[in-house]
Amino acid sequence: MLELLLPLLDDLKPAFGETFLMVGISSFFAIAGGLPLGFLLYITERRLFWENQAAHAIGNVLVNVIRSLPFVILLVLLLPFTQWVLGTTIGPAAAAVPLSVAAIAFYARLVEGALCEVDPGIVEAAQAFGASPLRIVGSVLLREALPGLLRGLTVTLISLIGYSAMAGIVGGGGVGDLAIRFGYYRYQTDVMIVTVIALVILVQAVQALGDLAARRADKKG
């Protein structure tokens, strides 16, 4: 068994690097795009200080359309966009483009859900004291919803790890692609078992770190 694992380690190292690259890029855009989009969906509907049904409807439809598409279909649909942005549709960076789009929509909905859990009385009290919109967003909404936002980010990261397994369609690589190419297509059961165990350990680590961060944020709140 050890003789079989040693050669596989040489393939696992770059595969993990490709997975981390894809998930890292898409996670960055999930936060950079999904967080403000989630706040926008919440604020434009909740009549806080910028009620705008048109903006809410457009954002809501956009998020629903992206989330309704299976990732494989979204990946194929965005191939022309990926080619236009990067000049190629092959590699982990190219796979990160559809992953980022899916992550933004996915996390935006989780952000909106976390904000909906904030006690409206706290927001109303801040408004009564004359807090500015920016202060309400940064000091009230963000602070009160932080544990939920962290839990949502953890769910998003784990989903992205799963989505990255489909990146082999565009030659994205990654641990999931390694399991499919060697473990499934070449009937190498040992490769499949090792890669599955590696993915399980990775997901468990992400979940444990996410839970820890959320608990600490909850205590500080």
VOGU-3710 file (C-alpha; in Angstrom, 3 decimals, decimal comma):
1> mlelllplld> 0,000/0,000/0,000  2,824/2,382/0,855  4,403/1,728/-2,539  1,165/2,856/-4,178  0,797/5,957/-2,023  4,284/7,369/-2,546  3,883/8,004/-6,310  0,402/9,402/-5,642  1,828/12,020/-3,283  3,644/13,572/-6,236
11> dlkpafgetf> 0,275/14,047/-7,941  -1,568/15,124/-4,797  0,732/18,076/-4,071  0,062/19,972/-7,320  -3,586/18,874/-7,209  -4,005/20,456/-3,770  -2,233/23,559/-5,061  -4,722/23,813/-7,933  -7,669/23,276/-5,594  -6,422/25,960/-3,181
21> lmvgissffa> -5,893/28,366/-6,091  -9,400/27,863/-7,474  -11,087/28,011/-4,073  -8,909/30,920/-2,928  -9,712/33,098/-5,943  -13,418/32,313/-5,889  -13,583/32,836/-2,099  -12,051/36,284/-2,507  -14,687/37,239/-5,061  -17,415/35,638/-2,934
31> iagglplgfl> -16,544/38,077/-0,148  -15,778/41,051/-2,402  -18,930/40,590/-4,493  -21,312/38,486/-2,427  -21,063/40,514/0,773  -22,063/43,892/-0,724  -24,671/42,202/-2,941  -26,225/40,524/0,089  -26,314/43,837/1,954  -27,873/45,465/-1,110
41> lyiterrlfw> -30,610/42,829/-1,264  -31,355/43,321/2,430  -31,247/47,110/2,545  -33,316/47,726/-0,580  -36,099/45,486/0,734  -36,120/46,323/4,448  -36,859/50,047/4,063  -33,894/51,087/6,166  -32,481/54,086/4,353  -32,476/53,107/0,705
51> enqaahaign> -35,751/51,488/-0,302  -35,460/50,583/-3,964  -37,724/47,832/-5,212  -36,261/47,953/-8,727  -32,707/47,403/-7,472  -33,921/44,622/-5,171  -35,849/42,907/-7,959  -32,900/43,023/-10,381  -30,454/41,711/-7,768  -32,906/39,053/-6,608
61> vlvnvirslp> -33,557/37,750/-10,135  -29,838/37,757/-10,975  -28,961/35,738/-7,873  -31,819/33,295/-8,442  -30,891/32,736/-12,096  -27,256/31,961/-11,275  -28,177/29,703/-8,358  -30,758/27,827/-10,435  -28,136/26,696/-12,959  -26,208/23,483/-12,223
71> fvillvlllp> -22,539/24,371/-11,920  -21,526/22,245/-14,916  -23,929/24,195/-17,135  -22,793/27,525/-15,687  -19,188/26,518/-16,302  -19,895/25,817/-19,986  -22,013/28,954/-20,450  -19,222/31,147/-19,107  -16,503/29,699/-21,342  -16,711/32,652/-23,802
81> ftqwvlgtti> -16,551/35,117/-20,890  -13,588/33,245/-19,406  -11,837/33,326/-22,780  -12,466/37,075/-23,029  -11,198/37,780/-19,498  -8,143/35,499/-19,363  -7,483/34,593/-22,975  -7,811/30,899/-22,147  -10,390/28,423/-20,878  -7,886/25,904/-19,501
91> gpaaaavpls> -6,297/25,774/-16,063  -7,249/26,491/-12,444  -7,402/30,258/-13,018  -9,900/29,731/-15,840  -11,973/27,396/-13,673  -11,985/30,054/-10,962  -14,059/32,383/-13,176  -17,311/30,354/-13,124  -16,538/29,332/-9,554  -16,378/33,015/-8,586
101> vaaiafyarl> -19,681/33,803/-10,307  -21,392/30,896/-8,547  -19,782/31,837/-5,218  -20,933/35,475/-5,402  -24,572/34,486/-5,933  -24,427/31,696/-3,353  -22,835/33,787/-0,615  -25,008/36,834/-1,352  -28,106/34,829/-0,471  -26,496/33,550/2,727
111> vegalcevdp> -25,487/37,110/3,658  -29,060/38,275/3,164  -30,292/35,431/5,365  -27,796/36,293/8,113  -28,876/39,944/8,050  -32,522/38,949/8,312  -31,672/37,292/11,637  -30,551/40,613/13,141  -33,049/41,995/15,660  -34,891/44,866/13,917
121> giveaaqafg> -35,119/46,654/17,267  -31,357/47,148/17,327  -31,432/48,797/13,906  -34,394/50,971/14,875  -32,591/52,059/18,028  -29,534/53,054/15,996  -31,741/55,042/13,634  -33,453/56,738/16,585  -30,060/57,869/17,896  -29,316/59,423/14,520
131> asplrivgsv> -26,709/56,951/13,322  -25,698/57,435/9,699  -26,447/54,727/7,113  -22,762/53,840/6,900  -22,526/53,512/10,665  -25,633/51,330/10,796  -24,157/49,009/8,166  -20,689/48,832/9,712  -21,352/49,027/13,447  -24,782/47,446/13,746
141> llrealpgll> -25,663/45,125/10,876  -22,170/43,810/10,191  -21,344/43,357/13,872  -24,622/41,659/14,795  -24,655/39,389/11,748  -20,943/38,476/11,866  -21,374/34,935/13,313  -23,951/34,148/10,641  -21,760/35,668/7,948  -18,845/33,472/9,018
151> rgltvtlisl> -21,016/30,364/9,039  -22,288/31,260/5,589  -18,728/31,742/4,369  -17,830/28,297/5,720  -20,719/26,731/3,816  -19,624/28,611/0,694  -16,018/27,388/0,996  -17,125/23,784/1,380  -19,445/24,099/-1,614  -16,597/25,550/-3,680
161> igysamagiv> -14,382/22,594/-2,806  -17,139/20,337/-4,132  -17,644/22,447/-7,261  -13,901/22,406/-7,946  -14,140/18,658/-8,566  -15,973/19,508/-11,801  -13,191/21,813/-12,946  -11,662/18,974/-14,967  -14,124/19,814/-17,715  -12,023/22,889/-18,501
171> ggggvgdlai> -8,736/21,318/-17,470  -8,804/23,056/-14,123  -7,190/20,204/-12,223  -7,504/19,867/-8,476  -7,967/16,982/-6,069  -11,456/16,180/-7,325  -10,243/16,053/-10,906  -7,435/13,718/-9,841  -9,988/11,360/-8,281  -12,128/11,353/-11,422
181> rfgyyryqtd> -9,312/10,957/-13,958  -7,340/8,275/-12,144  -9,788/6,761/-9,692  -12,802/6,558/-12,003  -11,662/6,579/-15,630  -8,594/4,406/-14,999  -10,253/2,214/-12,356  -7,522/2,907/-9,784  -9,507/2,365/-6,612  -6,566/3,224/-4,381
191> vmivtvialv> -6,329/6,682/-5,949  -10,048/7,241/-5,471  -9,875/6,230/-1,800  -6,860/8,430/-1,031  -8,297/11,487/-2,775  -11,678/11,041/-1,100  -9,992/10,834/2,301  -7,954/13,954/1,480  -11,116/15,858/0,505  -12,927/14,720/3,656
201> ilvqavqalg> -10,032/15,904/5,825  -9,932/19,236/3,979  -13,671/19,806/4,396  -13,555/18,841/8,070  -10,699/21,295/8,658  -12,571/24,119/6,923  -15,743/23,351/8,892  -13,879/23,233/12,217  -12,108/26,550/11,557  -15,351/28,170/10,411
211> dlaarradkk> -17,235/26,997/13,503  -14,416/28,245/15,750  -14,405/31,669/14,097  -18,199/31,935/14,335  -18,223/30,986/18,026  -15,567/33,570/18,834  -17,450/36,240/16,899  -20,646/35,302/18,717  -18,975/35,664/22,121  -17,517/39,053/21,180
221> g> -20,920/40,180/20,017
//
